[in-house]
Amino acid sequence: MIEIAYPPYYSASMSLAEILDEIPKLSFAERQELVRRAIAVDEVKLTAEEESILDARMEDFRRNPDTGVPLHEVREQVRKRLPRQ
C-alpha cells in the first residue's frame, strides 16, 4: 500500500467540492490509492442468507442456462424504469 503524506492544508473539515478540486493535483499513484480505498468502502458484505439465495440462483442458472436474461435486455428494462433526465 502507498503511504500518502498529506500536505498541512488538507483538513478533515474539507467540503466535498474542495476535495474534488484537489483530486487533479494528486499523483497517479495517489489517485490509484484513492480509487482502491473508495471501492473498499463501498464493498457490501452479504449475510449468510443472502449468499445462500445467490448460490441457489446461480446453481439453478447453471442447470437451466436458457432461463437467464441477457445483459442488454436487463439494461433496457432498467432504463425504462428510470426517470428521464
C-alpha positions, 0 to 999 in steps of 0.5 A, spaced: 500 500 500 502 507 498 503 511 504 500 518 502 503 524 506 498 529 506 500 536 505 498 541 512 492 544 508 488 538 507 483 538 513 478 533 515 473 539 515 474 539 507 467 540 503 466 535 498 467 540 492 474 542 495 476 535 495 474 534 488 478 540 486 484 537 489 483 530 486 487 533 479 493 535 483 494 528 486 499 523 483 497 517 479 499 513 484 495 517 489 489 517 485 490 509 484 490 509 492 484 513 492 480 509 487 482 502 491 480 505 498 473 508 495 471 501 492 473 498 499 468 502 502 463 501 498 464 493 498 457 490 501 458 484 505 452 479 504 449 475 510 449 468 510 442 468 507 443 472 502 449 468 499 445 462 500 439 465 495 445 467 490 448 460 490 441 457 489 440 462 483 446 461 480 446 453 481 439 453 478 442 458 472 447 453 471 442 447 470 437 451 466 442 456 462 436 458 457 432 461 463 437 467 464 436 474 461 441 477 457 445 483 459 442 488 454 435 486 455 436 487 463 439 494 461 433 496 457 428 494 462 432 498 467 432 504 463 425 504 462 424 504 469 428 510 470 426 517 470 428 521 464 433 526 465 
